[in-house]
Amino acid sequence: MPVNGLLLTLKEDEGLVSNALLEIEGRQDIELGERTGRWQPVVVESRGTKGSHEAHEWLESLPGVIMVDVVFSSVSPPPEKHSQQPVS
């Protein structure tokens, strides 16, 4: 399950930025971090790398977003469920 930490560089137009952030908040696979000026950290959690790429491209397409930087990426598989065997 890929998890990506991204940093959005936002435009100076607060109207565009507000609309973009509202759209992002509507997505279940993206979590907003604490915004600092024109930089907005987000976390994207998806079922596969294709979903990660699609989320990245979607974020780049938003009118209030100038650039999307990847600051963290993990593509490790989900932990396996271990069956417990009785100890004799």
C-alpha positions as CSV (number, residue, x, y, z in Angstrom):
1,M,0.0,0.0,0.0
2,P,1.8,3.1,-1.2
3,V,2.0,6.1,1.1
4,N,3.4,9.4,-0.2
5,G,4.2,12.6,1.6
6,L,3.8,15.5,-0.9
7,L,4.4,19.2,-0.6
8,L,2.2,21.5,-2.7
9,T,3.4,24.9,-3.7
10,L,0.2,27.1,-3.9
11,K,-0.5,30.1,-6.0
12,E,-0.8,33.5,-4.5
13,D,-4.5,33.8,-5.5
14,E,-6.3,32.8,-2.3
15,G,-9.6,32.2,-4.1
16,L,-8.0,29.6,-6.3
17,V,-6.1,28.1,-3.3
18,S,-9.3,27.9,-1.2
19,N,-11.2,26.1,-4.0
20,A,-8.3,23.7,-4.5
21,L,-8.1,22.9,-0.8
22,L,-11.8,22.3,-0.6
23,E,-11.5,19.8,-3.5
24,I,-8.6,18.0,-1.8
25,E,-10.6,17.8,1.5
26,G,-13.3,15.9,-0.4
27,R,-10.9,13.0,-1.2
28,Q,-10.8,10.0,1.1
29,D,-7.2,9.1,0.0
30,I,-5.6,12.5,0.7
31,E,-5.0,14.0,4.1
32,L,-4.1,17.7,4.5
33,G,-1.3,18.7,6.9
34,E,-0.8,22.1,8.5
35,R,-0.4,24.8,5.8
36,T,2.5,27.3,6.1
37,G,2.2,30.2,3.7
38,R,2.2,29.0,0.2
39,W,3.2,25.4,1.1
40,Q,0.6,22.7,1.9
41,P,1.8,19.3,3.0
42,V,-0.4,16.3,2.1
43,V,-0.3,12.6,2.6
44,V,-1.7,10.3,-0.1
45,E,-2.5,6.7,0.8
46,S,-3.6,4.5,-2.1
47,R,-4.1,0.8,-2.9
48,G,-1.4,0.7,-5.6
49,T,1.2,2.8,-7.4
50,K,-1.2,3.6,-10.2
51,G,-3.5,5.3,-7.6
52,S,-0.5,7.2,-6.2
53,H,0.4,8.5,-9.7
54,E,-3.2,9.4,-10.5
55,A,-3.6,11.4,-7.2
56,H,-0.3,13.2,-7.9
57,E,-1.4,14.2,-11.4
58,W,-4.8,15.3,-10.1
59,L,-3.2,17.5,-7.5
60,E,-0.9,19.0,-10.2
61,S,-4.0,19.8,-12.3
62,L,-5.8,21.9,-9.6
63,P,-5.9,25.6,-10.6
64,G,-4.6,26.7,-7.1
65,V,-1.5,24.4,-7.2
66,I,1.7,25.4,-8.9
67,M,3.9,22.4,-8.2
68,V,3.8,19.0,-6.3
69,D,7.0,17.8,-4.7
70,V,7.5,14.3,-3.4
71,V,9.1,14.4,0.0
72,F,8.5,10.8,1.1
73,S,7.4,7.7,-0.6
74,S,6.8,4.1,0.7
75,V,5.6,1.3,-1.5
76,S,6.0,-1.5,1.0
77,P,3.4,-4.2,1.0
78,P,0.9,-4.3,3.8
79,P,1.9,-6.4,6.8
80,E,1.1,-10.1,6.5
81,K,-1.2,-11.7,9.0
82,H,0.6,-14.3,11.0
83,S,-1.3,-17.2,12.2
84,Q,-0.5,-18.1,15.8
85,Q,0.5,-21.6,16.4
86,P,0.2,-23.1,19.8
87,V,3.5,-23.6,21.6
88,S,4.0,-27.1,22.9
